[in-house]
Amino acid sequence: MDGEQHFIDPYEQLTSADIDTKQEVFSEVLNMLDPSMLEKIEETTARQQITECCRKLLENYPRPINMATREVITRLVLDEILGLGPLEVLMSDTSISDILVNNFNNIYVERAGKLERAAVRFYDNRHLLSIIDRIVSRIGRRVDESSPMVDARLEDGSRVNAIIPPLALDGPSLSIRRFTVEKLTVAQLIDYGSMTADMDTLLKGAVKGKLNVLISGGTGSGKTTLLNIVSSYIPGDERIITIEDSAELQLQQPHTVRLETRPPNIEGKGEVTQRDLVKNCLRMRPDRIVIGEVRGAEAIDMLAAMNTGHEGSLATLHANSPRDALGRLENMICMGGFDMPVRNIRAQIASAIDLVIQTQRLEDGSRRIISIQEVTGMEGETITMSELFKFERHGLTRDNKVDGNFKATGVVPLFHRKLVAMGIEMPHKIFGVDKEIFF
């Protein structure tokens, strides 16, 4: 997108001799300044002290170094001591959505939905491990042989997962899902071809009409982005409680309470799960419950809430189709240890969920809503669904972009009459029907 900063690998600006110099300066600065003391003072003061040390060391260096190279070396030393080392330059690139470190010299980034190899690298696996340790130690966690996997969050909200040997065979591995500060708008999604104005009219009406909406899709398909947009349609005078495993939602309504799970501490105690939070939020008088992602046993409590007066709830989950999404909810309930007949579980789901929105990241990197389906009820032991909108693919263009168009199926949803009775405008024509139909 326009206005995004693309990174320039500072190592490409340095010769091998310059890189060796940087390492020497880095070691000398650590000898001159106590790193533990730097953590206790303001970052601005720490930066000034490190910069002054670098200046003196580079001025007195045995071989001449030009000013541009000195600035690059100083920047890299600052990143090593106060930041995330080689990752700092990637974190400053707003076009990158994911940073994937396979090992110290094998780093990939995702930009515009496409993976590409990054030129930055760590010196060795020990260097990478020290950065991982710095990330997790800031939130009171640890990563070592006794605890080789860890989830964490950076100060900017980005999600981090790290796994180290002996589980990671080729060295420490690090995955960072960037937190997007700038929210996308509906107008942008329509402009990017992710949805249409008619689909937005339906979603806006569904939220205002207090329908329970489930957003389904794969990893990186835009579920959270869409949830942010859909939740913005909740009226500002309603009390909203959000429940997330890792806080990503950016609701703007004034009456919002944000809850986040807590992992167990070093002793394995103190864990707070999403199910715990769902149960607690029901005692907090919510008008709306928004769950960042349904993952497990909290599914049964969510459905119970939807079926007992907490209408207008929103949630996402991982699934490849709207039908699979309902199947996953069923599996979560069964795996949670609830001994209920399958038909009863499906009846709960059919009664609770009104609308399923399916998102997908296509092979050209674009993200689209590929289907919107209404849950209409039960026939025997099968949940019935009606597709309202779909994305029809026609193939690929010459520049390998997915060619296709959105289509209304001509089905008017059963909830249409309810929304109209509530004063929500929703013309039949948005569903592909030429004339008004009255039930």
Beta strands, then each sheet from edge to edge (+ up, - down):
strand 1: 96-103
strand 2: 106-111
strand 3: 114-117
strand 4: 149-153
strand 5: 159-163
strand 6: 173-177
strand 7: 213-217
strand 8: 240-244
strand 9: 256-260
strand 10: 288-291
strand 11: 314-318
strand 12: 355-361
strand 13: 367-379
strand 14: 382-396
strand 15: 402-408
sheet 1: 3+ 2- 1+ 6- 5+ 4-
sheet 2: 9+ 8+ 10+ 11+ 7+ 12+ 13- 14+ 15-
end
